[in-house]
Amino acid sequence: MPTAAEPPDEARPTKRGGRMSEGAAVEEVPVWLEVNGEPVVTWMCTPDQLEELAIGWLAGEGFISSVAEVRLRPCATDLGFWAEVPPDRFATVRAEQRTPVLASGCGAVATYLAEPGSLPSHPVIGTPPAAEALRQLFKSMFTQGRRYRDTGGIHAAALTDGLCLLAHAEDIGRHNAVDKVI
């Protein structure tokens, strides 16, 4: 029962008829990653599915091509990870000398750009899902979005086989949500 010092958690209606907690907010924390003994990134992210974030980011950046290529150890006293990847992959990525870019977002956002010609091009494989299947997949993604329902202020990503969702993640950063489902 709420006291005078603790007002009840009022809910307000959302665009689609749900209820959103008036005081709900998405948490954002720094999480660091060190690869082969070198600091490589600190994410500002929603603090869940952090191992998935680290593995997905390593794959997306080219440090690994499969989860079997990485040994990931969490730090017990801080939000961060030490990763060991194949030395040749590490050297290849570091040799690209990606240019750091400071972009705007919810605070300062850093990203690294590679030369466009150095990025591999992969053709689309298979046929994309039909429009109605996509609508159902999006509905499923938003149904699974607990933080989205609570706050309305978070990005979501999902991995699908065209029929059902295989993985789902939410994060304050859309790029982090994508890395979490890779």
C-alpha positions as CSV (number, residue, x, y, z in Angstrom):
1,M,0.0,0.0,0.0
2,P,1.6,3.3,-1.0
3,T,2.3,5.9,1.7
4,A,2.2,9.6,1.4
5,A,6.0,9.6,0.7
6,E,5.5,6.9,-2.0
7,P,2.8,7.8,-4.5
8,P,1.3,4.9,-6.4
9,D,3.0,4.0,-9.6
10,E,0.5,5.5,-12.0
11,A,0.1,4.1,-15.5
12,R,-0.7,6.0,-18.6
13,P,-2.3,4.7,-21.7
14,T,-0.1,4.0,-24.8
15,K,-0.9,4.5,-28.4
16,R,-1.8,0.9,-28.9
17,G,-4.1,0.6,-25.8
18,G,-1.6,-0.8,-23.4
19,R,-0.5,0.8,-20.1
20,M,3.0,2.3,-19.4
21,S,4.4,3.0,-16.0
22,E,4.6,6.8,-15.5
23,G,8.0,6.5,-13.7
24,A,9.5,3.8,-15.8
25,A,12.9,4.5,-17.4
26,V,15.4,2.4,-19.3
27,E,18.7,1.9,-17.5
28,E,21.9,2.6,-19.3
29,V,25.3,1.6,-18.0
30,P,28.9,1.5,-19.3
31,V,30.2,-2.0,-20.1
32,W,33.8,-2.5,-21.4
33,L,35.5,-5.1,-23.5
34,E,39.1,-5.9,-23.7
35,V,40.3,-8.2,-26.6
36,N,43.7,-10.0,-26.4
37,G,44.8,-7.7,-23.6
38,E,43.8,-4.4,-25.4
39,P,40.8,-2.2,-24.5
40,V,38.6,-2.0,-27.7
41,V,35.2,-0.7,-26.7
42,T,33.0,0.6,-23.9
43,W,29.3,0.4,-24.7
44,M,26.6,2.5,-23.1
45,C,23.9,-0.1,-23.0
46,T,21.0,-1.7,-21.2
47,P,22.5,-4.1,-18.7
48,D,21.2,-7.5,-19.8
49,Q,22.2,-10.1,-22.4
50,L,25.8,-8.7,-22.0
51,E,27.5,-11.9,-23.1
52,E,25.3,-11.9,-26.3
53,L,26.3,-8.2,-26.8
54,A,30.0,-9.0,-26.6
55,I,29.8,-12.0,-28.8
56,G,27.6,-10.3,-31.4
57,W,29.9,-7.2,-31.4
58,L,33.0,-9.3,-31.9
59,A,31.4,-11.1,-34.8
60,G,30.1,-7.9,-36.4
61,E,33.5,-6.2,-36.2
62,G,35.2,-9.3,-37.7
63,F,37.2,-10.5,-34.6
64,I,35.4,-13.9,-34.8
65,S,33.3,-15.8,-37.3
66,S,31.8,-18.2,-34.8
67,V,31.4,-18.4,-31.0
68,A,33.9,-21.3,-31.0
69,E,36.6,-18.7,-31.8
70,V,36.3,-16.7,-28.6
71,R,37.0,-17.3,-24.9
72,L,35.0,-14.7,-23.0
73,R,35.5,-14.1,-19.2
74,P,33.3,-11.7,-17.3
75,C,34.9,-9.4,-14.7
76,A,33.5,-10.2,-11.2
77,T,33.8,-6.7,-9.8
78,D,32.8,-4.5,-12.8
79,L,30.6,-4.6,-15.9
80,G,33.1,-5.8,-18.5
81,F,34.7,-8.7,-20.3
82,W,38.1,-10.0,-21.3
83,A,38.0,-11.8,-24.6
84,E,40.6,-13.9,-26.3
85,V,40.2,-14.3,-30.1
86,P,42.6,-15.8,-32.7
87,P,45.6,-13.5,-32.9
88,D,45.5,-13.4,-36.7
89,R,41.9,-12.2,-36.7
90,F,42.8,-9.6,-34.1
91,A,45.7,-8.3,-36.1
92,T,43.6,-8.1,-39.3
93,V,40.9,-6.0,-37.6
94,R,43.4,-3.8,-35.9
95,A,45.4,-3.3,-39.1
96,E,42.3,-1.8,-40.8
97,Q,43.0,1.4,-38.7
98,R,39.4,2.3,-38.5
99,T,38.7,6.0,-38.1
100,P,37.0,6.9,-34.8
101,V,34.0,9.1,-35.2
102,L,32.2,11.0,-32.5
103,A,28.5,11.1,-33.3
104,S,25.5,12.5,-31.5
105,G,23.0,10.3,-29.7
106,C,21.9,10.1,-26.1
107,G,25.2,11.5,-25.0
108,A,28.5,11.0,-27.0
109,V,28.6,8.0,-29.3
110,A,31.8,6.7,-30.7
111,T,32.0,4.5,-33.8
112,Y,34.8,3.3,-36.0
113,L,34.5,3.5,-39.8
114,A,36.4,1.2,-42.1
115,E,37.1,2.1,-45.7
116,P,34.0,1.1,-47.6
117,G,36.0,-0.9,-50.2
118,S,37.4,-3.1,-47.4
119,L,34.0,-4.3,-46.3
120,P,32.8,-7.6,-47.7
121,S,29.5,-7.6,-49.6
122,H,27.2,-10.5,-49.0
123,P,24.2,-11.1,-51.3
124,V,20.8,-11.8,-49.8
125,I,20.2,-15.5,-49.3
126,G,16.7,-16.9,-49.8
127,T,13.4,-15.1,-50.3
128,P,12.3,-12.5,-47.8
129,P,9.2,-13.3,-45.8
130,A,5.8,-12.1,-47.3
131,A,4.3,-8.9,-46.0
132,E,1.7,-10.6,-43.7
133,A,4.4,-12.9,-42.2
134,L,6.5,-9.8,-41.5
135,R,3.6,-8.1,-39.8
136,Q,3.2,-11.2,-37.6
137,L,6.9,-11.3,-36.8
138,F,6.9,-7.6,-35.8
139,K,3.8,-8.2,-33.6
140,S,5.6,-11.1,-32.0
141,M,8.8,-9.0,-31.5
142,F,6.8,-6.2,-29.8
143,T,4.8,-8.7,-27.7
144,Q,8.1,-10.0,-26.3
145,G,9.3,-6.5,-25.5
146,R,8.9,-6.2,-21.8
147,R,10.9,-3.0,-21.5
148,Y,9.2,-1.5,-24.5
149,R,5.8,-2.1,-22.8
150,D,7.1,-0.6,-19.5
151,T,8.8,2.5,-20.9
152,G,8.1,3.0,-24.6
153,G,11.7,4.2,-24.9
154,I,13.9,1.3,-26.1
155,H,15.0,-0.3,-29.3
156,A,14.3,-3.9,-30.2
157,A,15.9,-6.3,-32.6
158,A,15.0,-9.9,-33.6
159,L,16.4,-12.8,-35.6
160,T,14.0,-14.8,-37.6
161,D,13.9,-17.8,-39.9
162,G,11.0,-16.2,-41.7
163,L,8.4,-18.2,-39.7
164,C,9.2,-17.4,-36.0
165,L,11.5,-15.4,-33.9
166,L,14.8,-17.2,-33.0
167,A,16.2,-14.5,-30.8
168,H,14.9,-11.1,-29.4
169,A,16.7,-8.3,-27.6
170,E,16.1,-4.8,-26.3
171,D,18.6,-2.1,-25.7
172,I,18.8,1.7,-25.3
173,G,21.1,1.5,-28.4
174,R,19.7,0.0,-31.6
175,H,23.2,-1.2,-32.6
176,N,23.5,-3.0,-29.2
177,A,20.1,-4.7,-29.7
178,V,21.3,-5.9,-33.1
179,D,24.6,-7.2,-31.7
180,K,22.7,-9.0,-28.9
181,V,20.7,-11.1,-31.5
182,I,23.6,-11.9,-33.9
